[in-house]
Amino acid sequence: MNVPEDLKYAETHEWIRMEGEVGTVGITDHAQAELTDIVFAEPPKPGAKFSAKSPAAVVESVKAASDIYAPVTGEVVESNEELTANPALLNTDPFGAGWIFKIRISDPAELDALKDAAAYREQIAQ
């Protein structure tokens, strides 16, 4: 499983890549593999505000519908509208073109509660 070193990870299999005060959020390679073929994605709308660990988006696969949680508290500044037309990007490029939303983080200290790559690898190995 691909687990990039430069990201932070939530226990619920979301990743966040920080650039200044804005974080790009998606689901991990492990999560997309567990879901299998993703056929629908509903990213949050820009301007939506979420608390850490609250549902922010929905994806549906041929197996199930799943909530995608905000890994941090903040306001959505951009959504990946391309996912609406091509939800399979979550399967084919989960760490690149398959990003879900960008969030302006309210409390950078929340990043400390997320896992680094080594801790996330340990979680998915169990």
C-alpha positions as CSV (number, residue, x, y, z in Angstrom):
1,M,0.0,0.0,0.0
2,N,1.2,3.5,-0.9
3,V,1.5,5.7,2.3
4,P,3.2,9.0,1.3
5,E,5.6,10.3,4.0
6,D,4.6,14.0,3.6
7,L,0.9,13.5,4.7
8,K,-0.9,13.3,8.0
9,Y,-3.5,10.5,8.4
10,A,-6.8,10.1,10.3
11,E,-7.8,6.8,11.9
12,T,-10.8,6.8,9.5
13,H,-8.4,6.7,6.5
14,E,-8.4,10.3,5.3
15,W,-5.2,12.1,4.5
16,I,-4.3,15.8,4.6
17,R,-1.5,17.6,2.9
18,M,-0.9,21.1,4.3
19,E,0.1,24.1,2.2
20,G,0.2,27.1,4.5
21,E,-3.1,27.2,6.4
22,V,-5.0,25.2,3.8
23,G,-5.0,21.4,3.8
24,T,-6.0,19.2,0.8
25,V,-8.0,16.2,2.0
26,G,-8.6,12.8,0.3
27,I,-8.9,9.1,1.2
28,T,-5.9,6.7,1.4
29,D,-4.9,4.0,-1.0
30,H,-6.0,1.5,1.7
31,A,-9.4,3.1,2.0
32,Q,-10.1,3.0,-1.8
33,A,-8.9,-0.6,-2.0
34,E,-11.3,-1.6,0.8
35,L,-14.2,0.2,-0.9
36,T,-13.3,-1.2,-4.4
37,D,-14.9,0.5,-7.4
38,I,-16.1,3.9,-6.4
39,V,-19.1,4.9,-8.5
40,F,-20.3,8.2,-6.8
41,A,-18.7,11.0,-4.9
42,E,-20.3,14.0,-3.3
43,P,-17.6,16.5,-2.1
44,P,-18.6,19.3,0.3
45,K,-19.5,22.7,-1.0
46,P,-17.0,25.6,-0.6
47,G,-18.0,27.7,2.5
48,A,-19.1,24.6,4.4
49,K,-17.7,24.4,7.9
50,F,-16.8,21.2,9.7
51,S,-15.4,20.1,13.0
52,A,-12.6,17.5,13.2
53,K,-14.0,14.0,12.8
54,S,-17.4,15.1,11.5
55,P,-18.8,13.8,8.2
56,A,-17.8,16.1,5.3
57,A,-18.4,14.1,2.1
58,V,-19.9,10.9,0.8
59,V,-18.6,8.3,-1.5
60,E,-20.4,5.2,-2.8
61,S,-18.8,2.1,-4.2
62,V,-20.3,-1.0,-5.6
63,K,-20.1,-2.4,-2.0
64,A,-21.3,0.4,0.2
65,A,-21.8,4.2,0.9
66,S,-19.2,5.7,3.2
67,D,-18.9,9.0,5.0
68,I,-15.6,10.9,4.5
69,Y,-14.7,12.8,7.7
70,A,-12.9,16.1,8.1
71,P,-9.6,15.4,9.7
72,V,-9.4,18.9,11.1
73,T,-11.8,21.8,12.0
74,G,-12.1,24.4,9.3
75,E,-13.9,25.9,6.3
76,V,-14.0,24.3,2.9
77,V,-12.3,26.6,0.4
78,E,-12.4,24.3,-2.7
79,S,-14.1,21.1,-3.8
80,N,-12.9,18.7,-6.4
81,E,-15.8,19.0,-8.8
82,E,-14.1,16.6,-11.2
83,L,-15.0,13.7,-8.8
84,T,-18.7,14.3,-9.6
85,A,-18.2,13.3,-13.2
86,N,-15.3,10.9,-12.6
87,P,-15.5,9.3,-9.1
88,A,-13.1,6.6,-10.3
89,L,-10.3,9.1,-9.7
90,L,-10.5,8.1,-6.0
91,N,-9.5,4.6,-7.1
92,T,-6.9,5.5,-9.8
93,D,-5.1,8.4,-8.1
94,P,-6.2,8.8,-4.4
95,F,-3.2,11.0,-3.5
96,G,-3.3,13.2,-6.6
97,A,-6.2,13.9,-8.9
98,G,-8.6,12.1,-6.5
99,W,-8.4,14.7,-3.8
100,I,-11.8,15.5,-2.3
101,F,-11.7,19.0,-0.8
102,K,-9.4,21.8,0.5
103,I,-10.0,23.1,4.0
104,R,-8.7,26.3,5.7
105,I,-7.7,24.9,9.1
106,S,-9.0,26.7,12.2
107,D,-6.6,25.1,14.8
108,P,-3.2,23.9,13.5
109,A,-2.7,22.1,16.8
110,E,-5.3,19.5,15.6
111,L,-2.7,18.2,13.1
112,D,-0.7,16.9,16.1
113,A,-3.6,14.4,16.8
114,L,-3.2,12.9,13.3
115,K,-0.9,10.0,12.5
116,D,2.3,10.2,10.6
117,A,3.0,7.7,7.8
118,A,4.7,5.2,10.1
119,A,1.9,5.2,12.6
120,Y,-0.7,4.9,9.8
121,R,1.2,1.9,8.2
122,E,1.1,0.2,11.6
123,Q,-2.6,0.8,11.8
124,I,-3.4,-0.8,8.4
125,A,-1.0,-3.7,8.9
126,Q,-3.2,-5.0,11.8
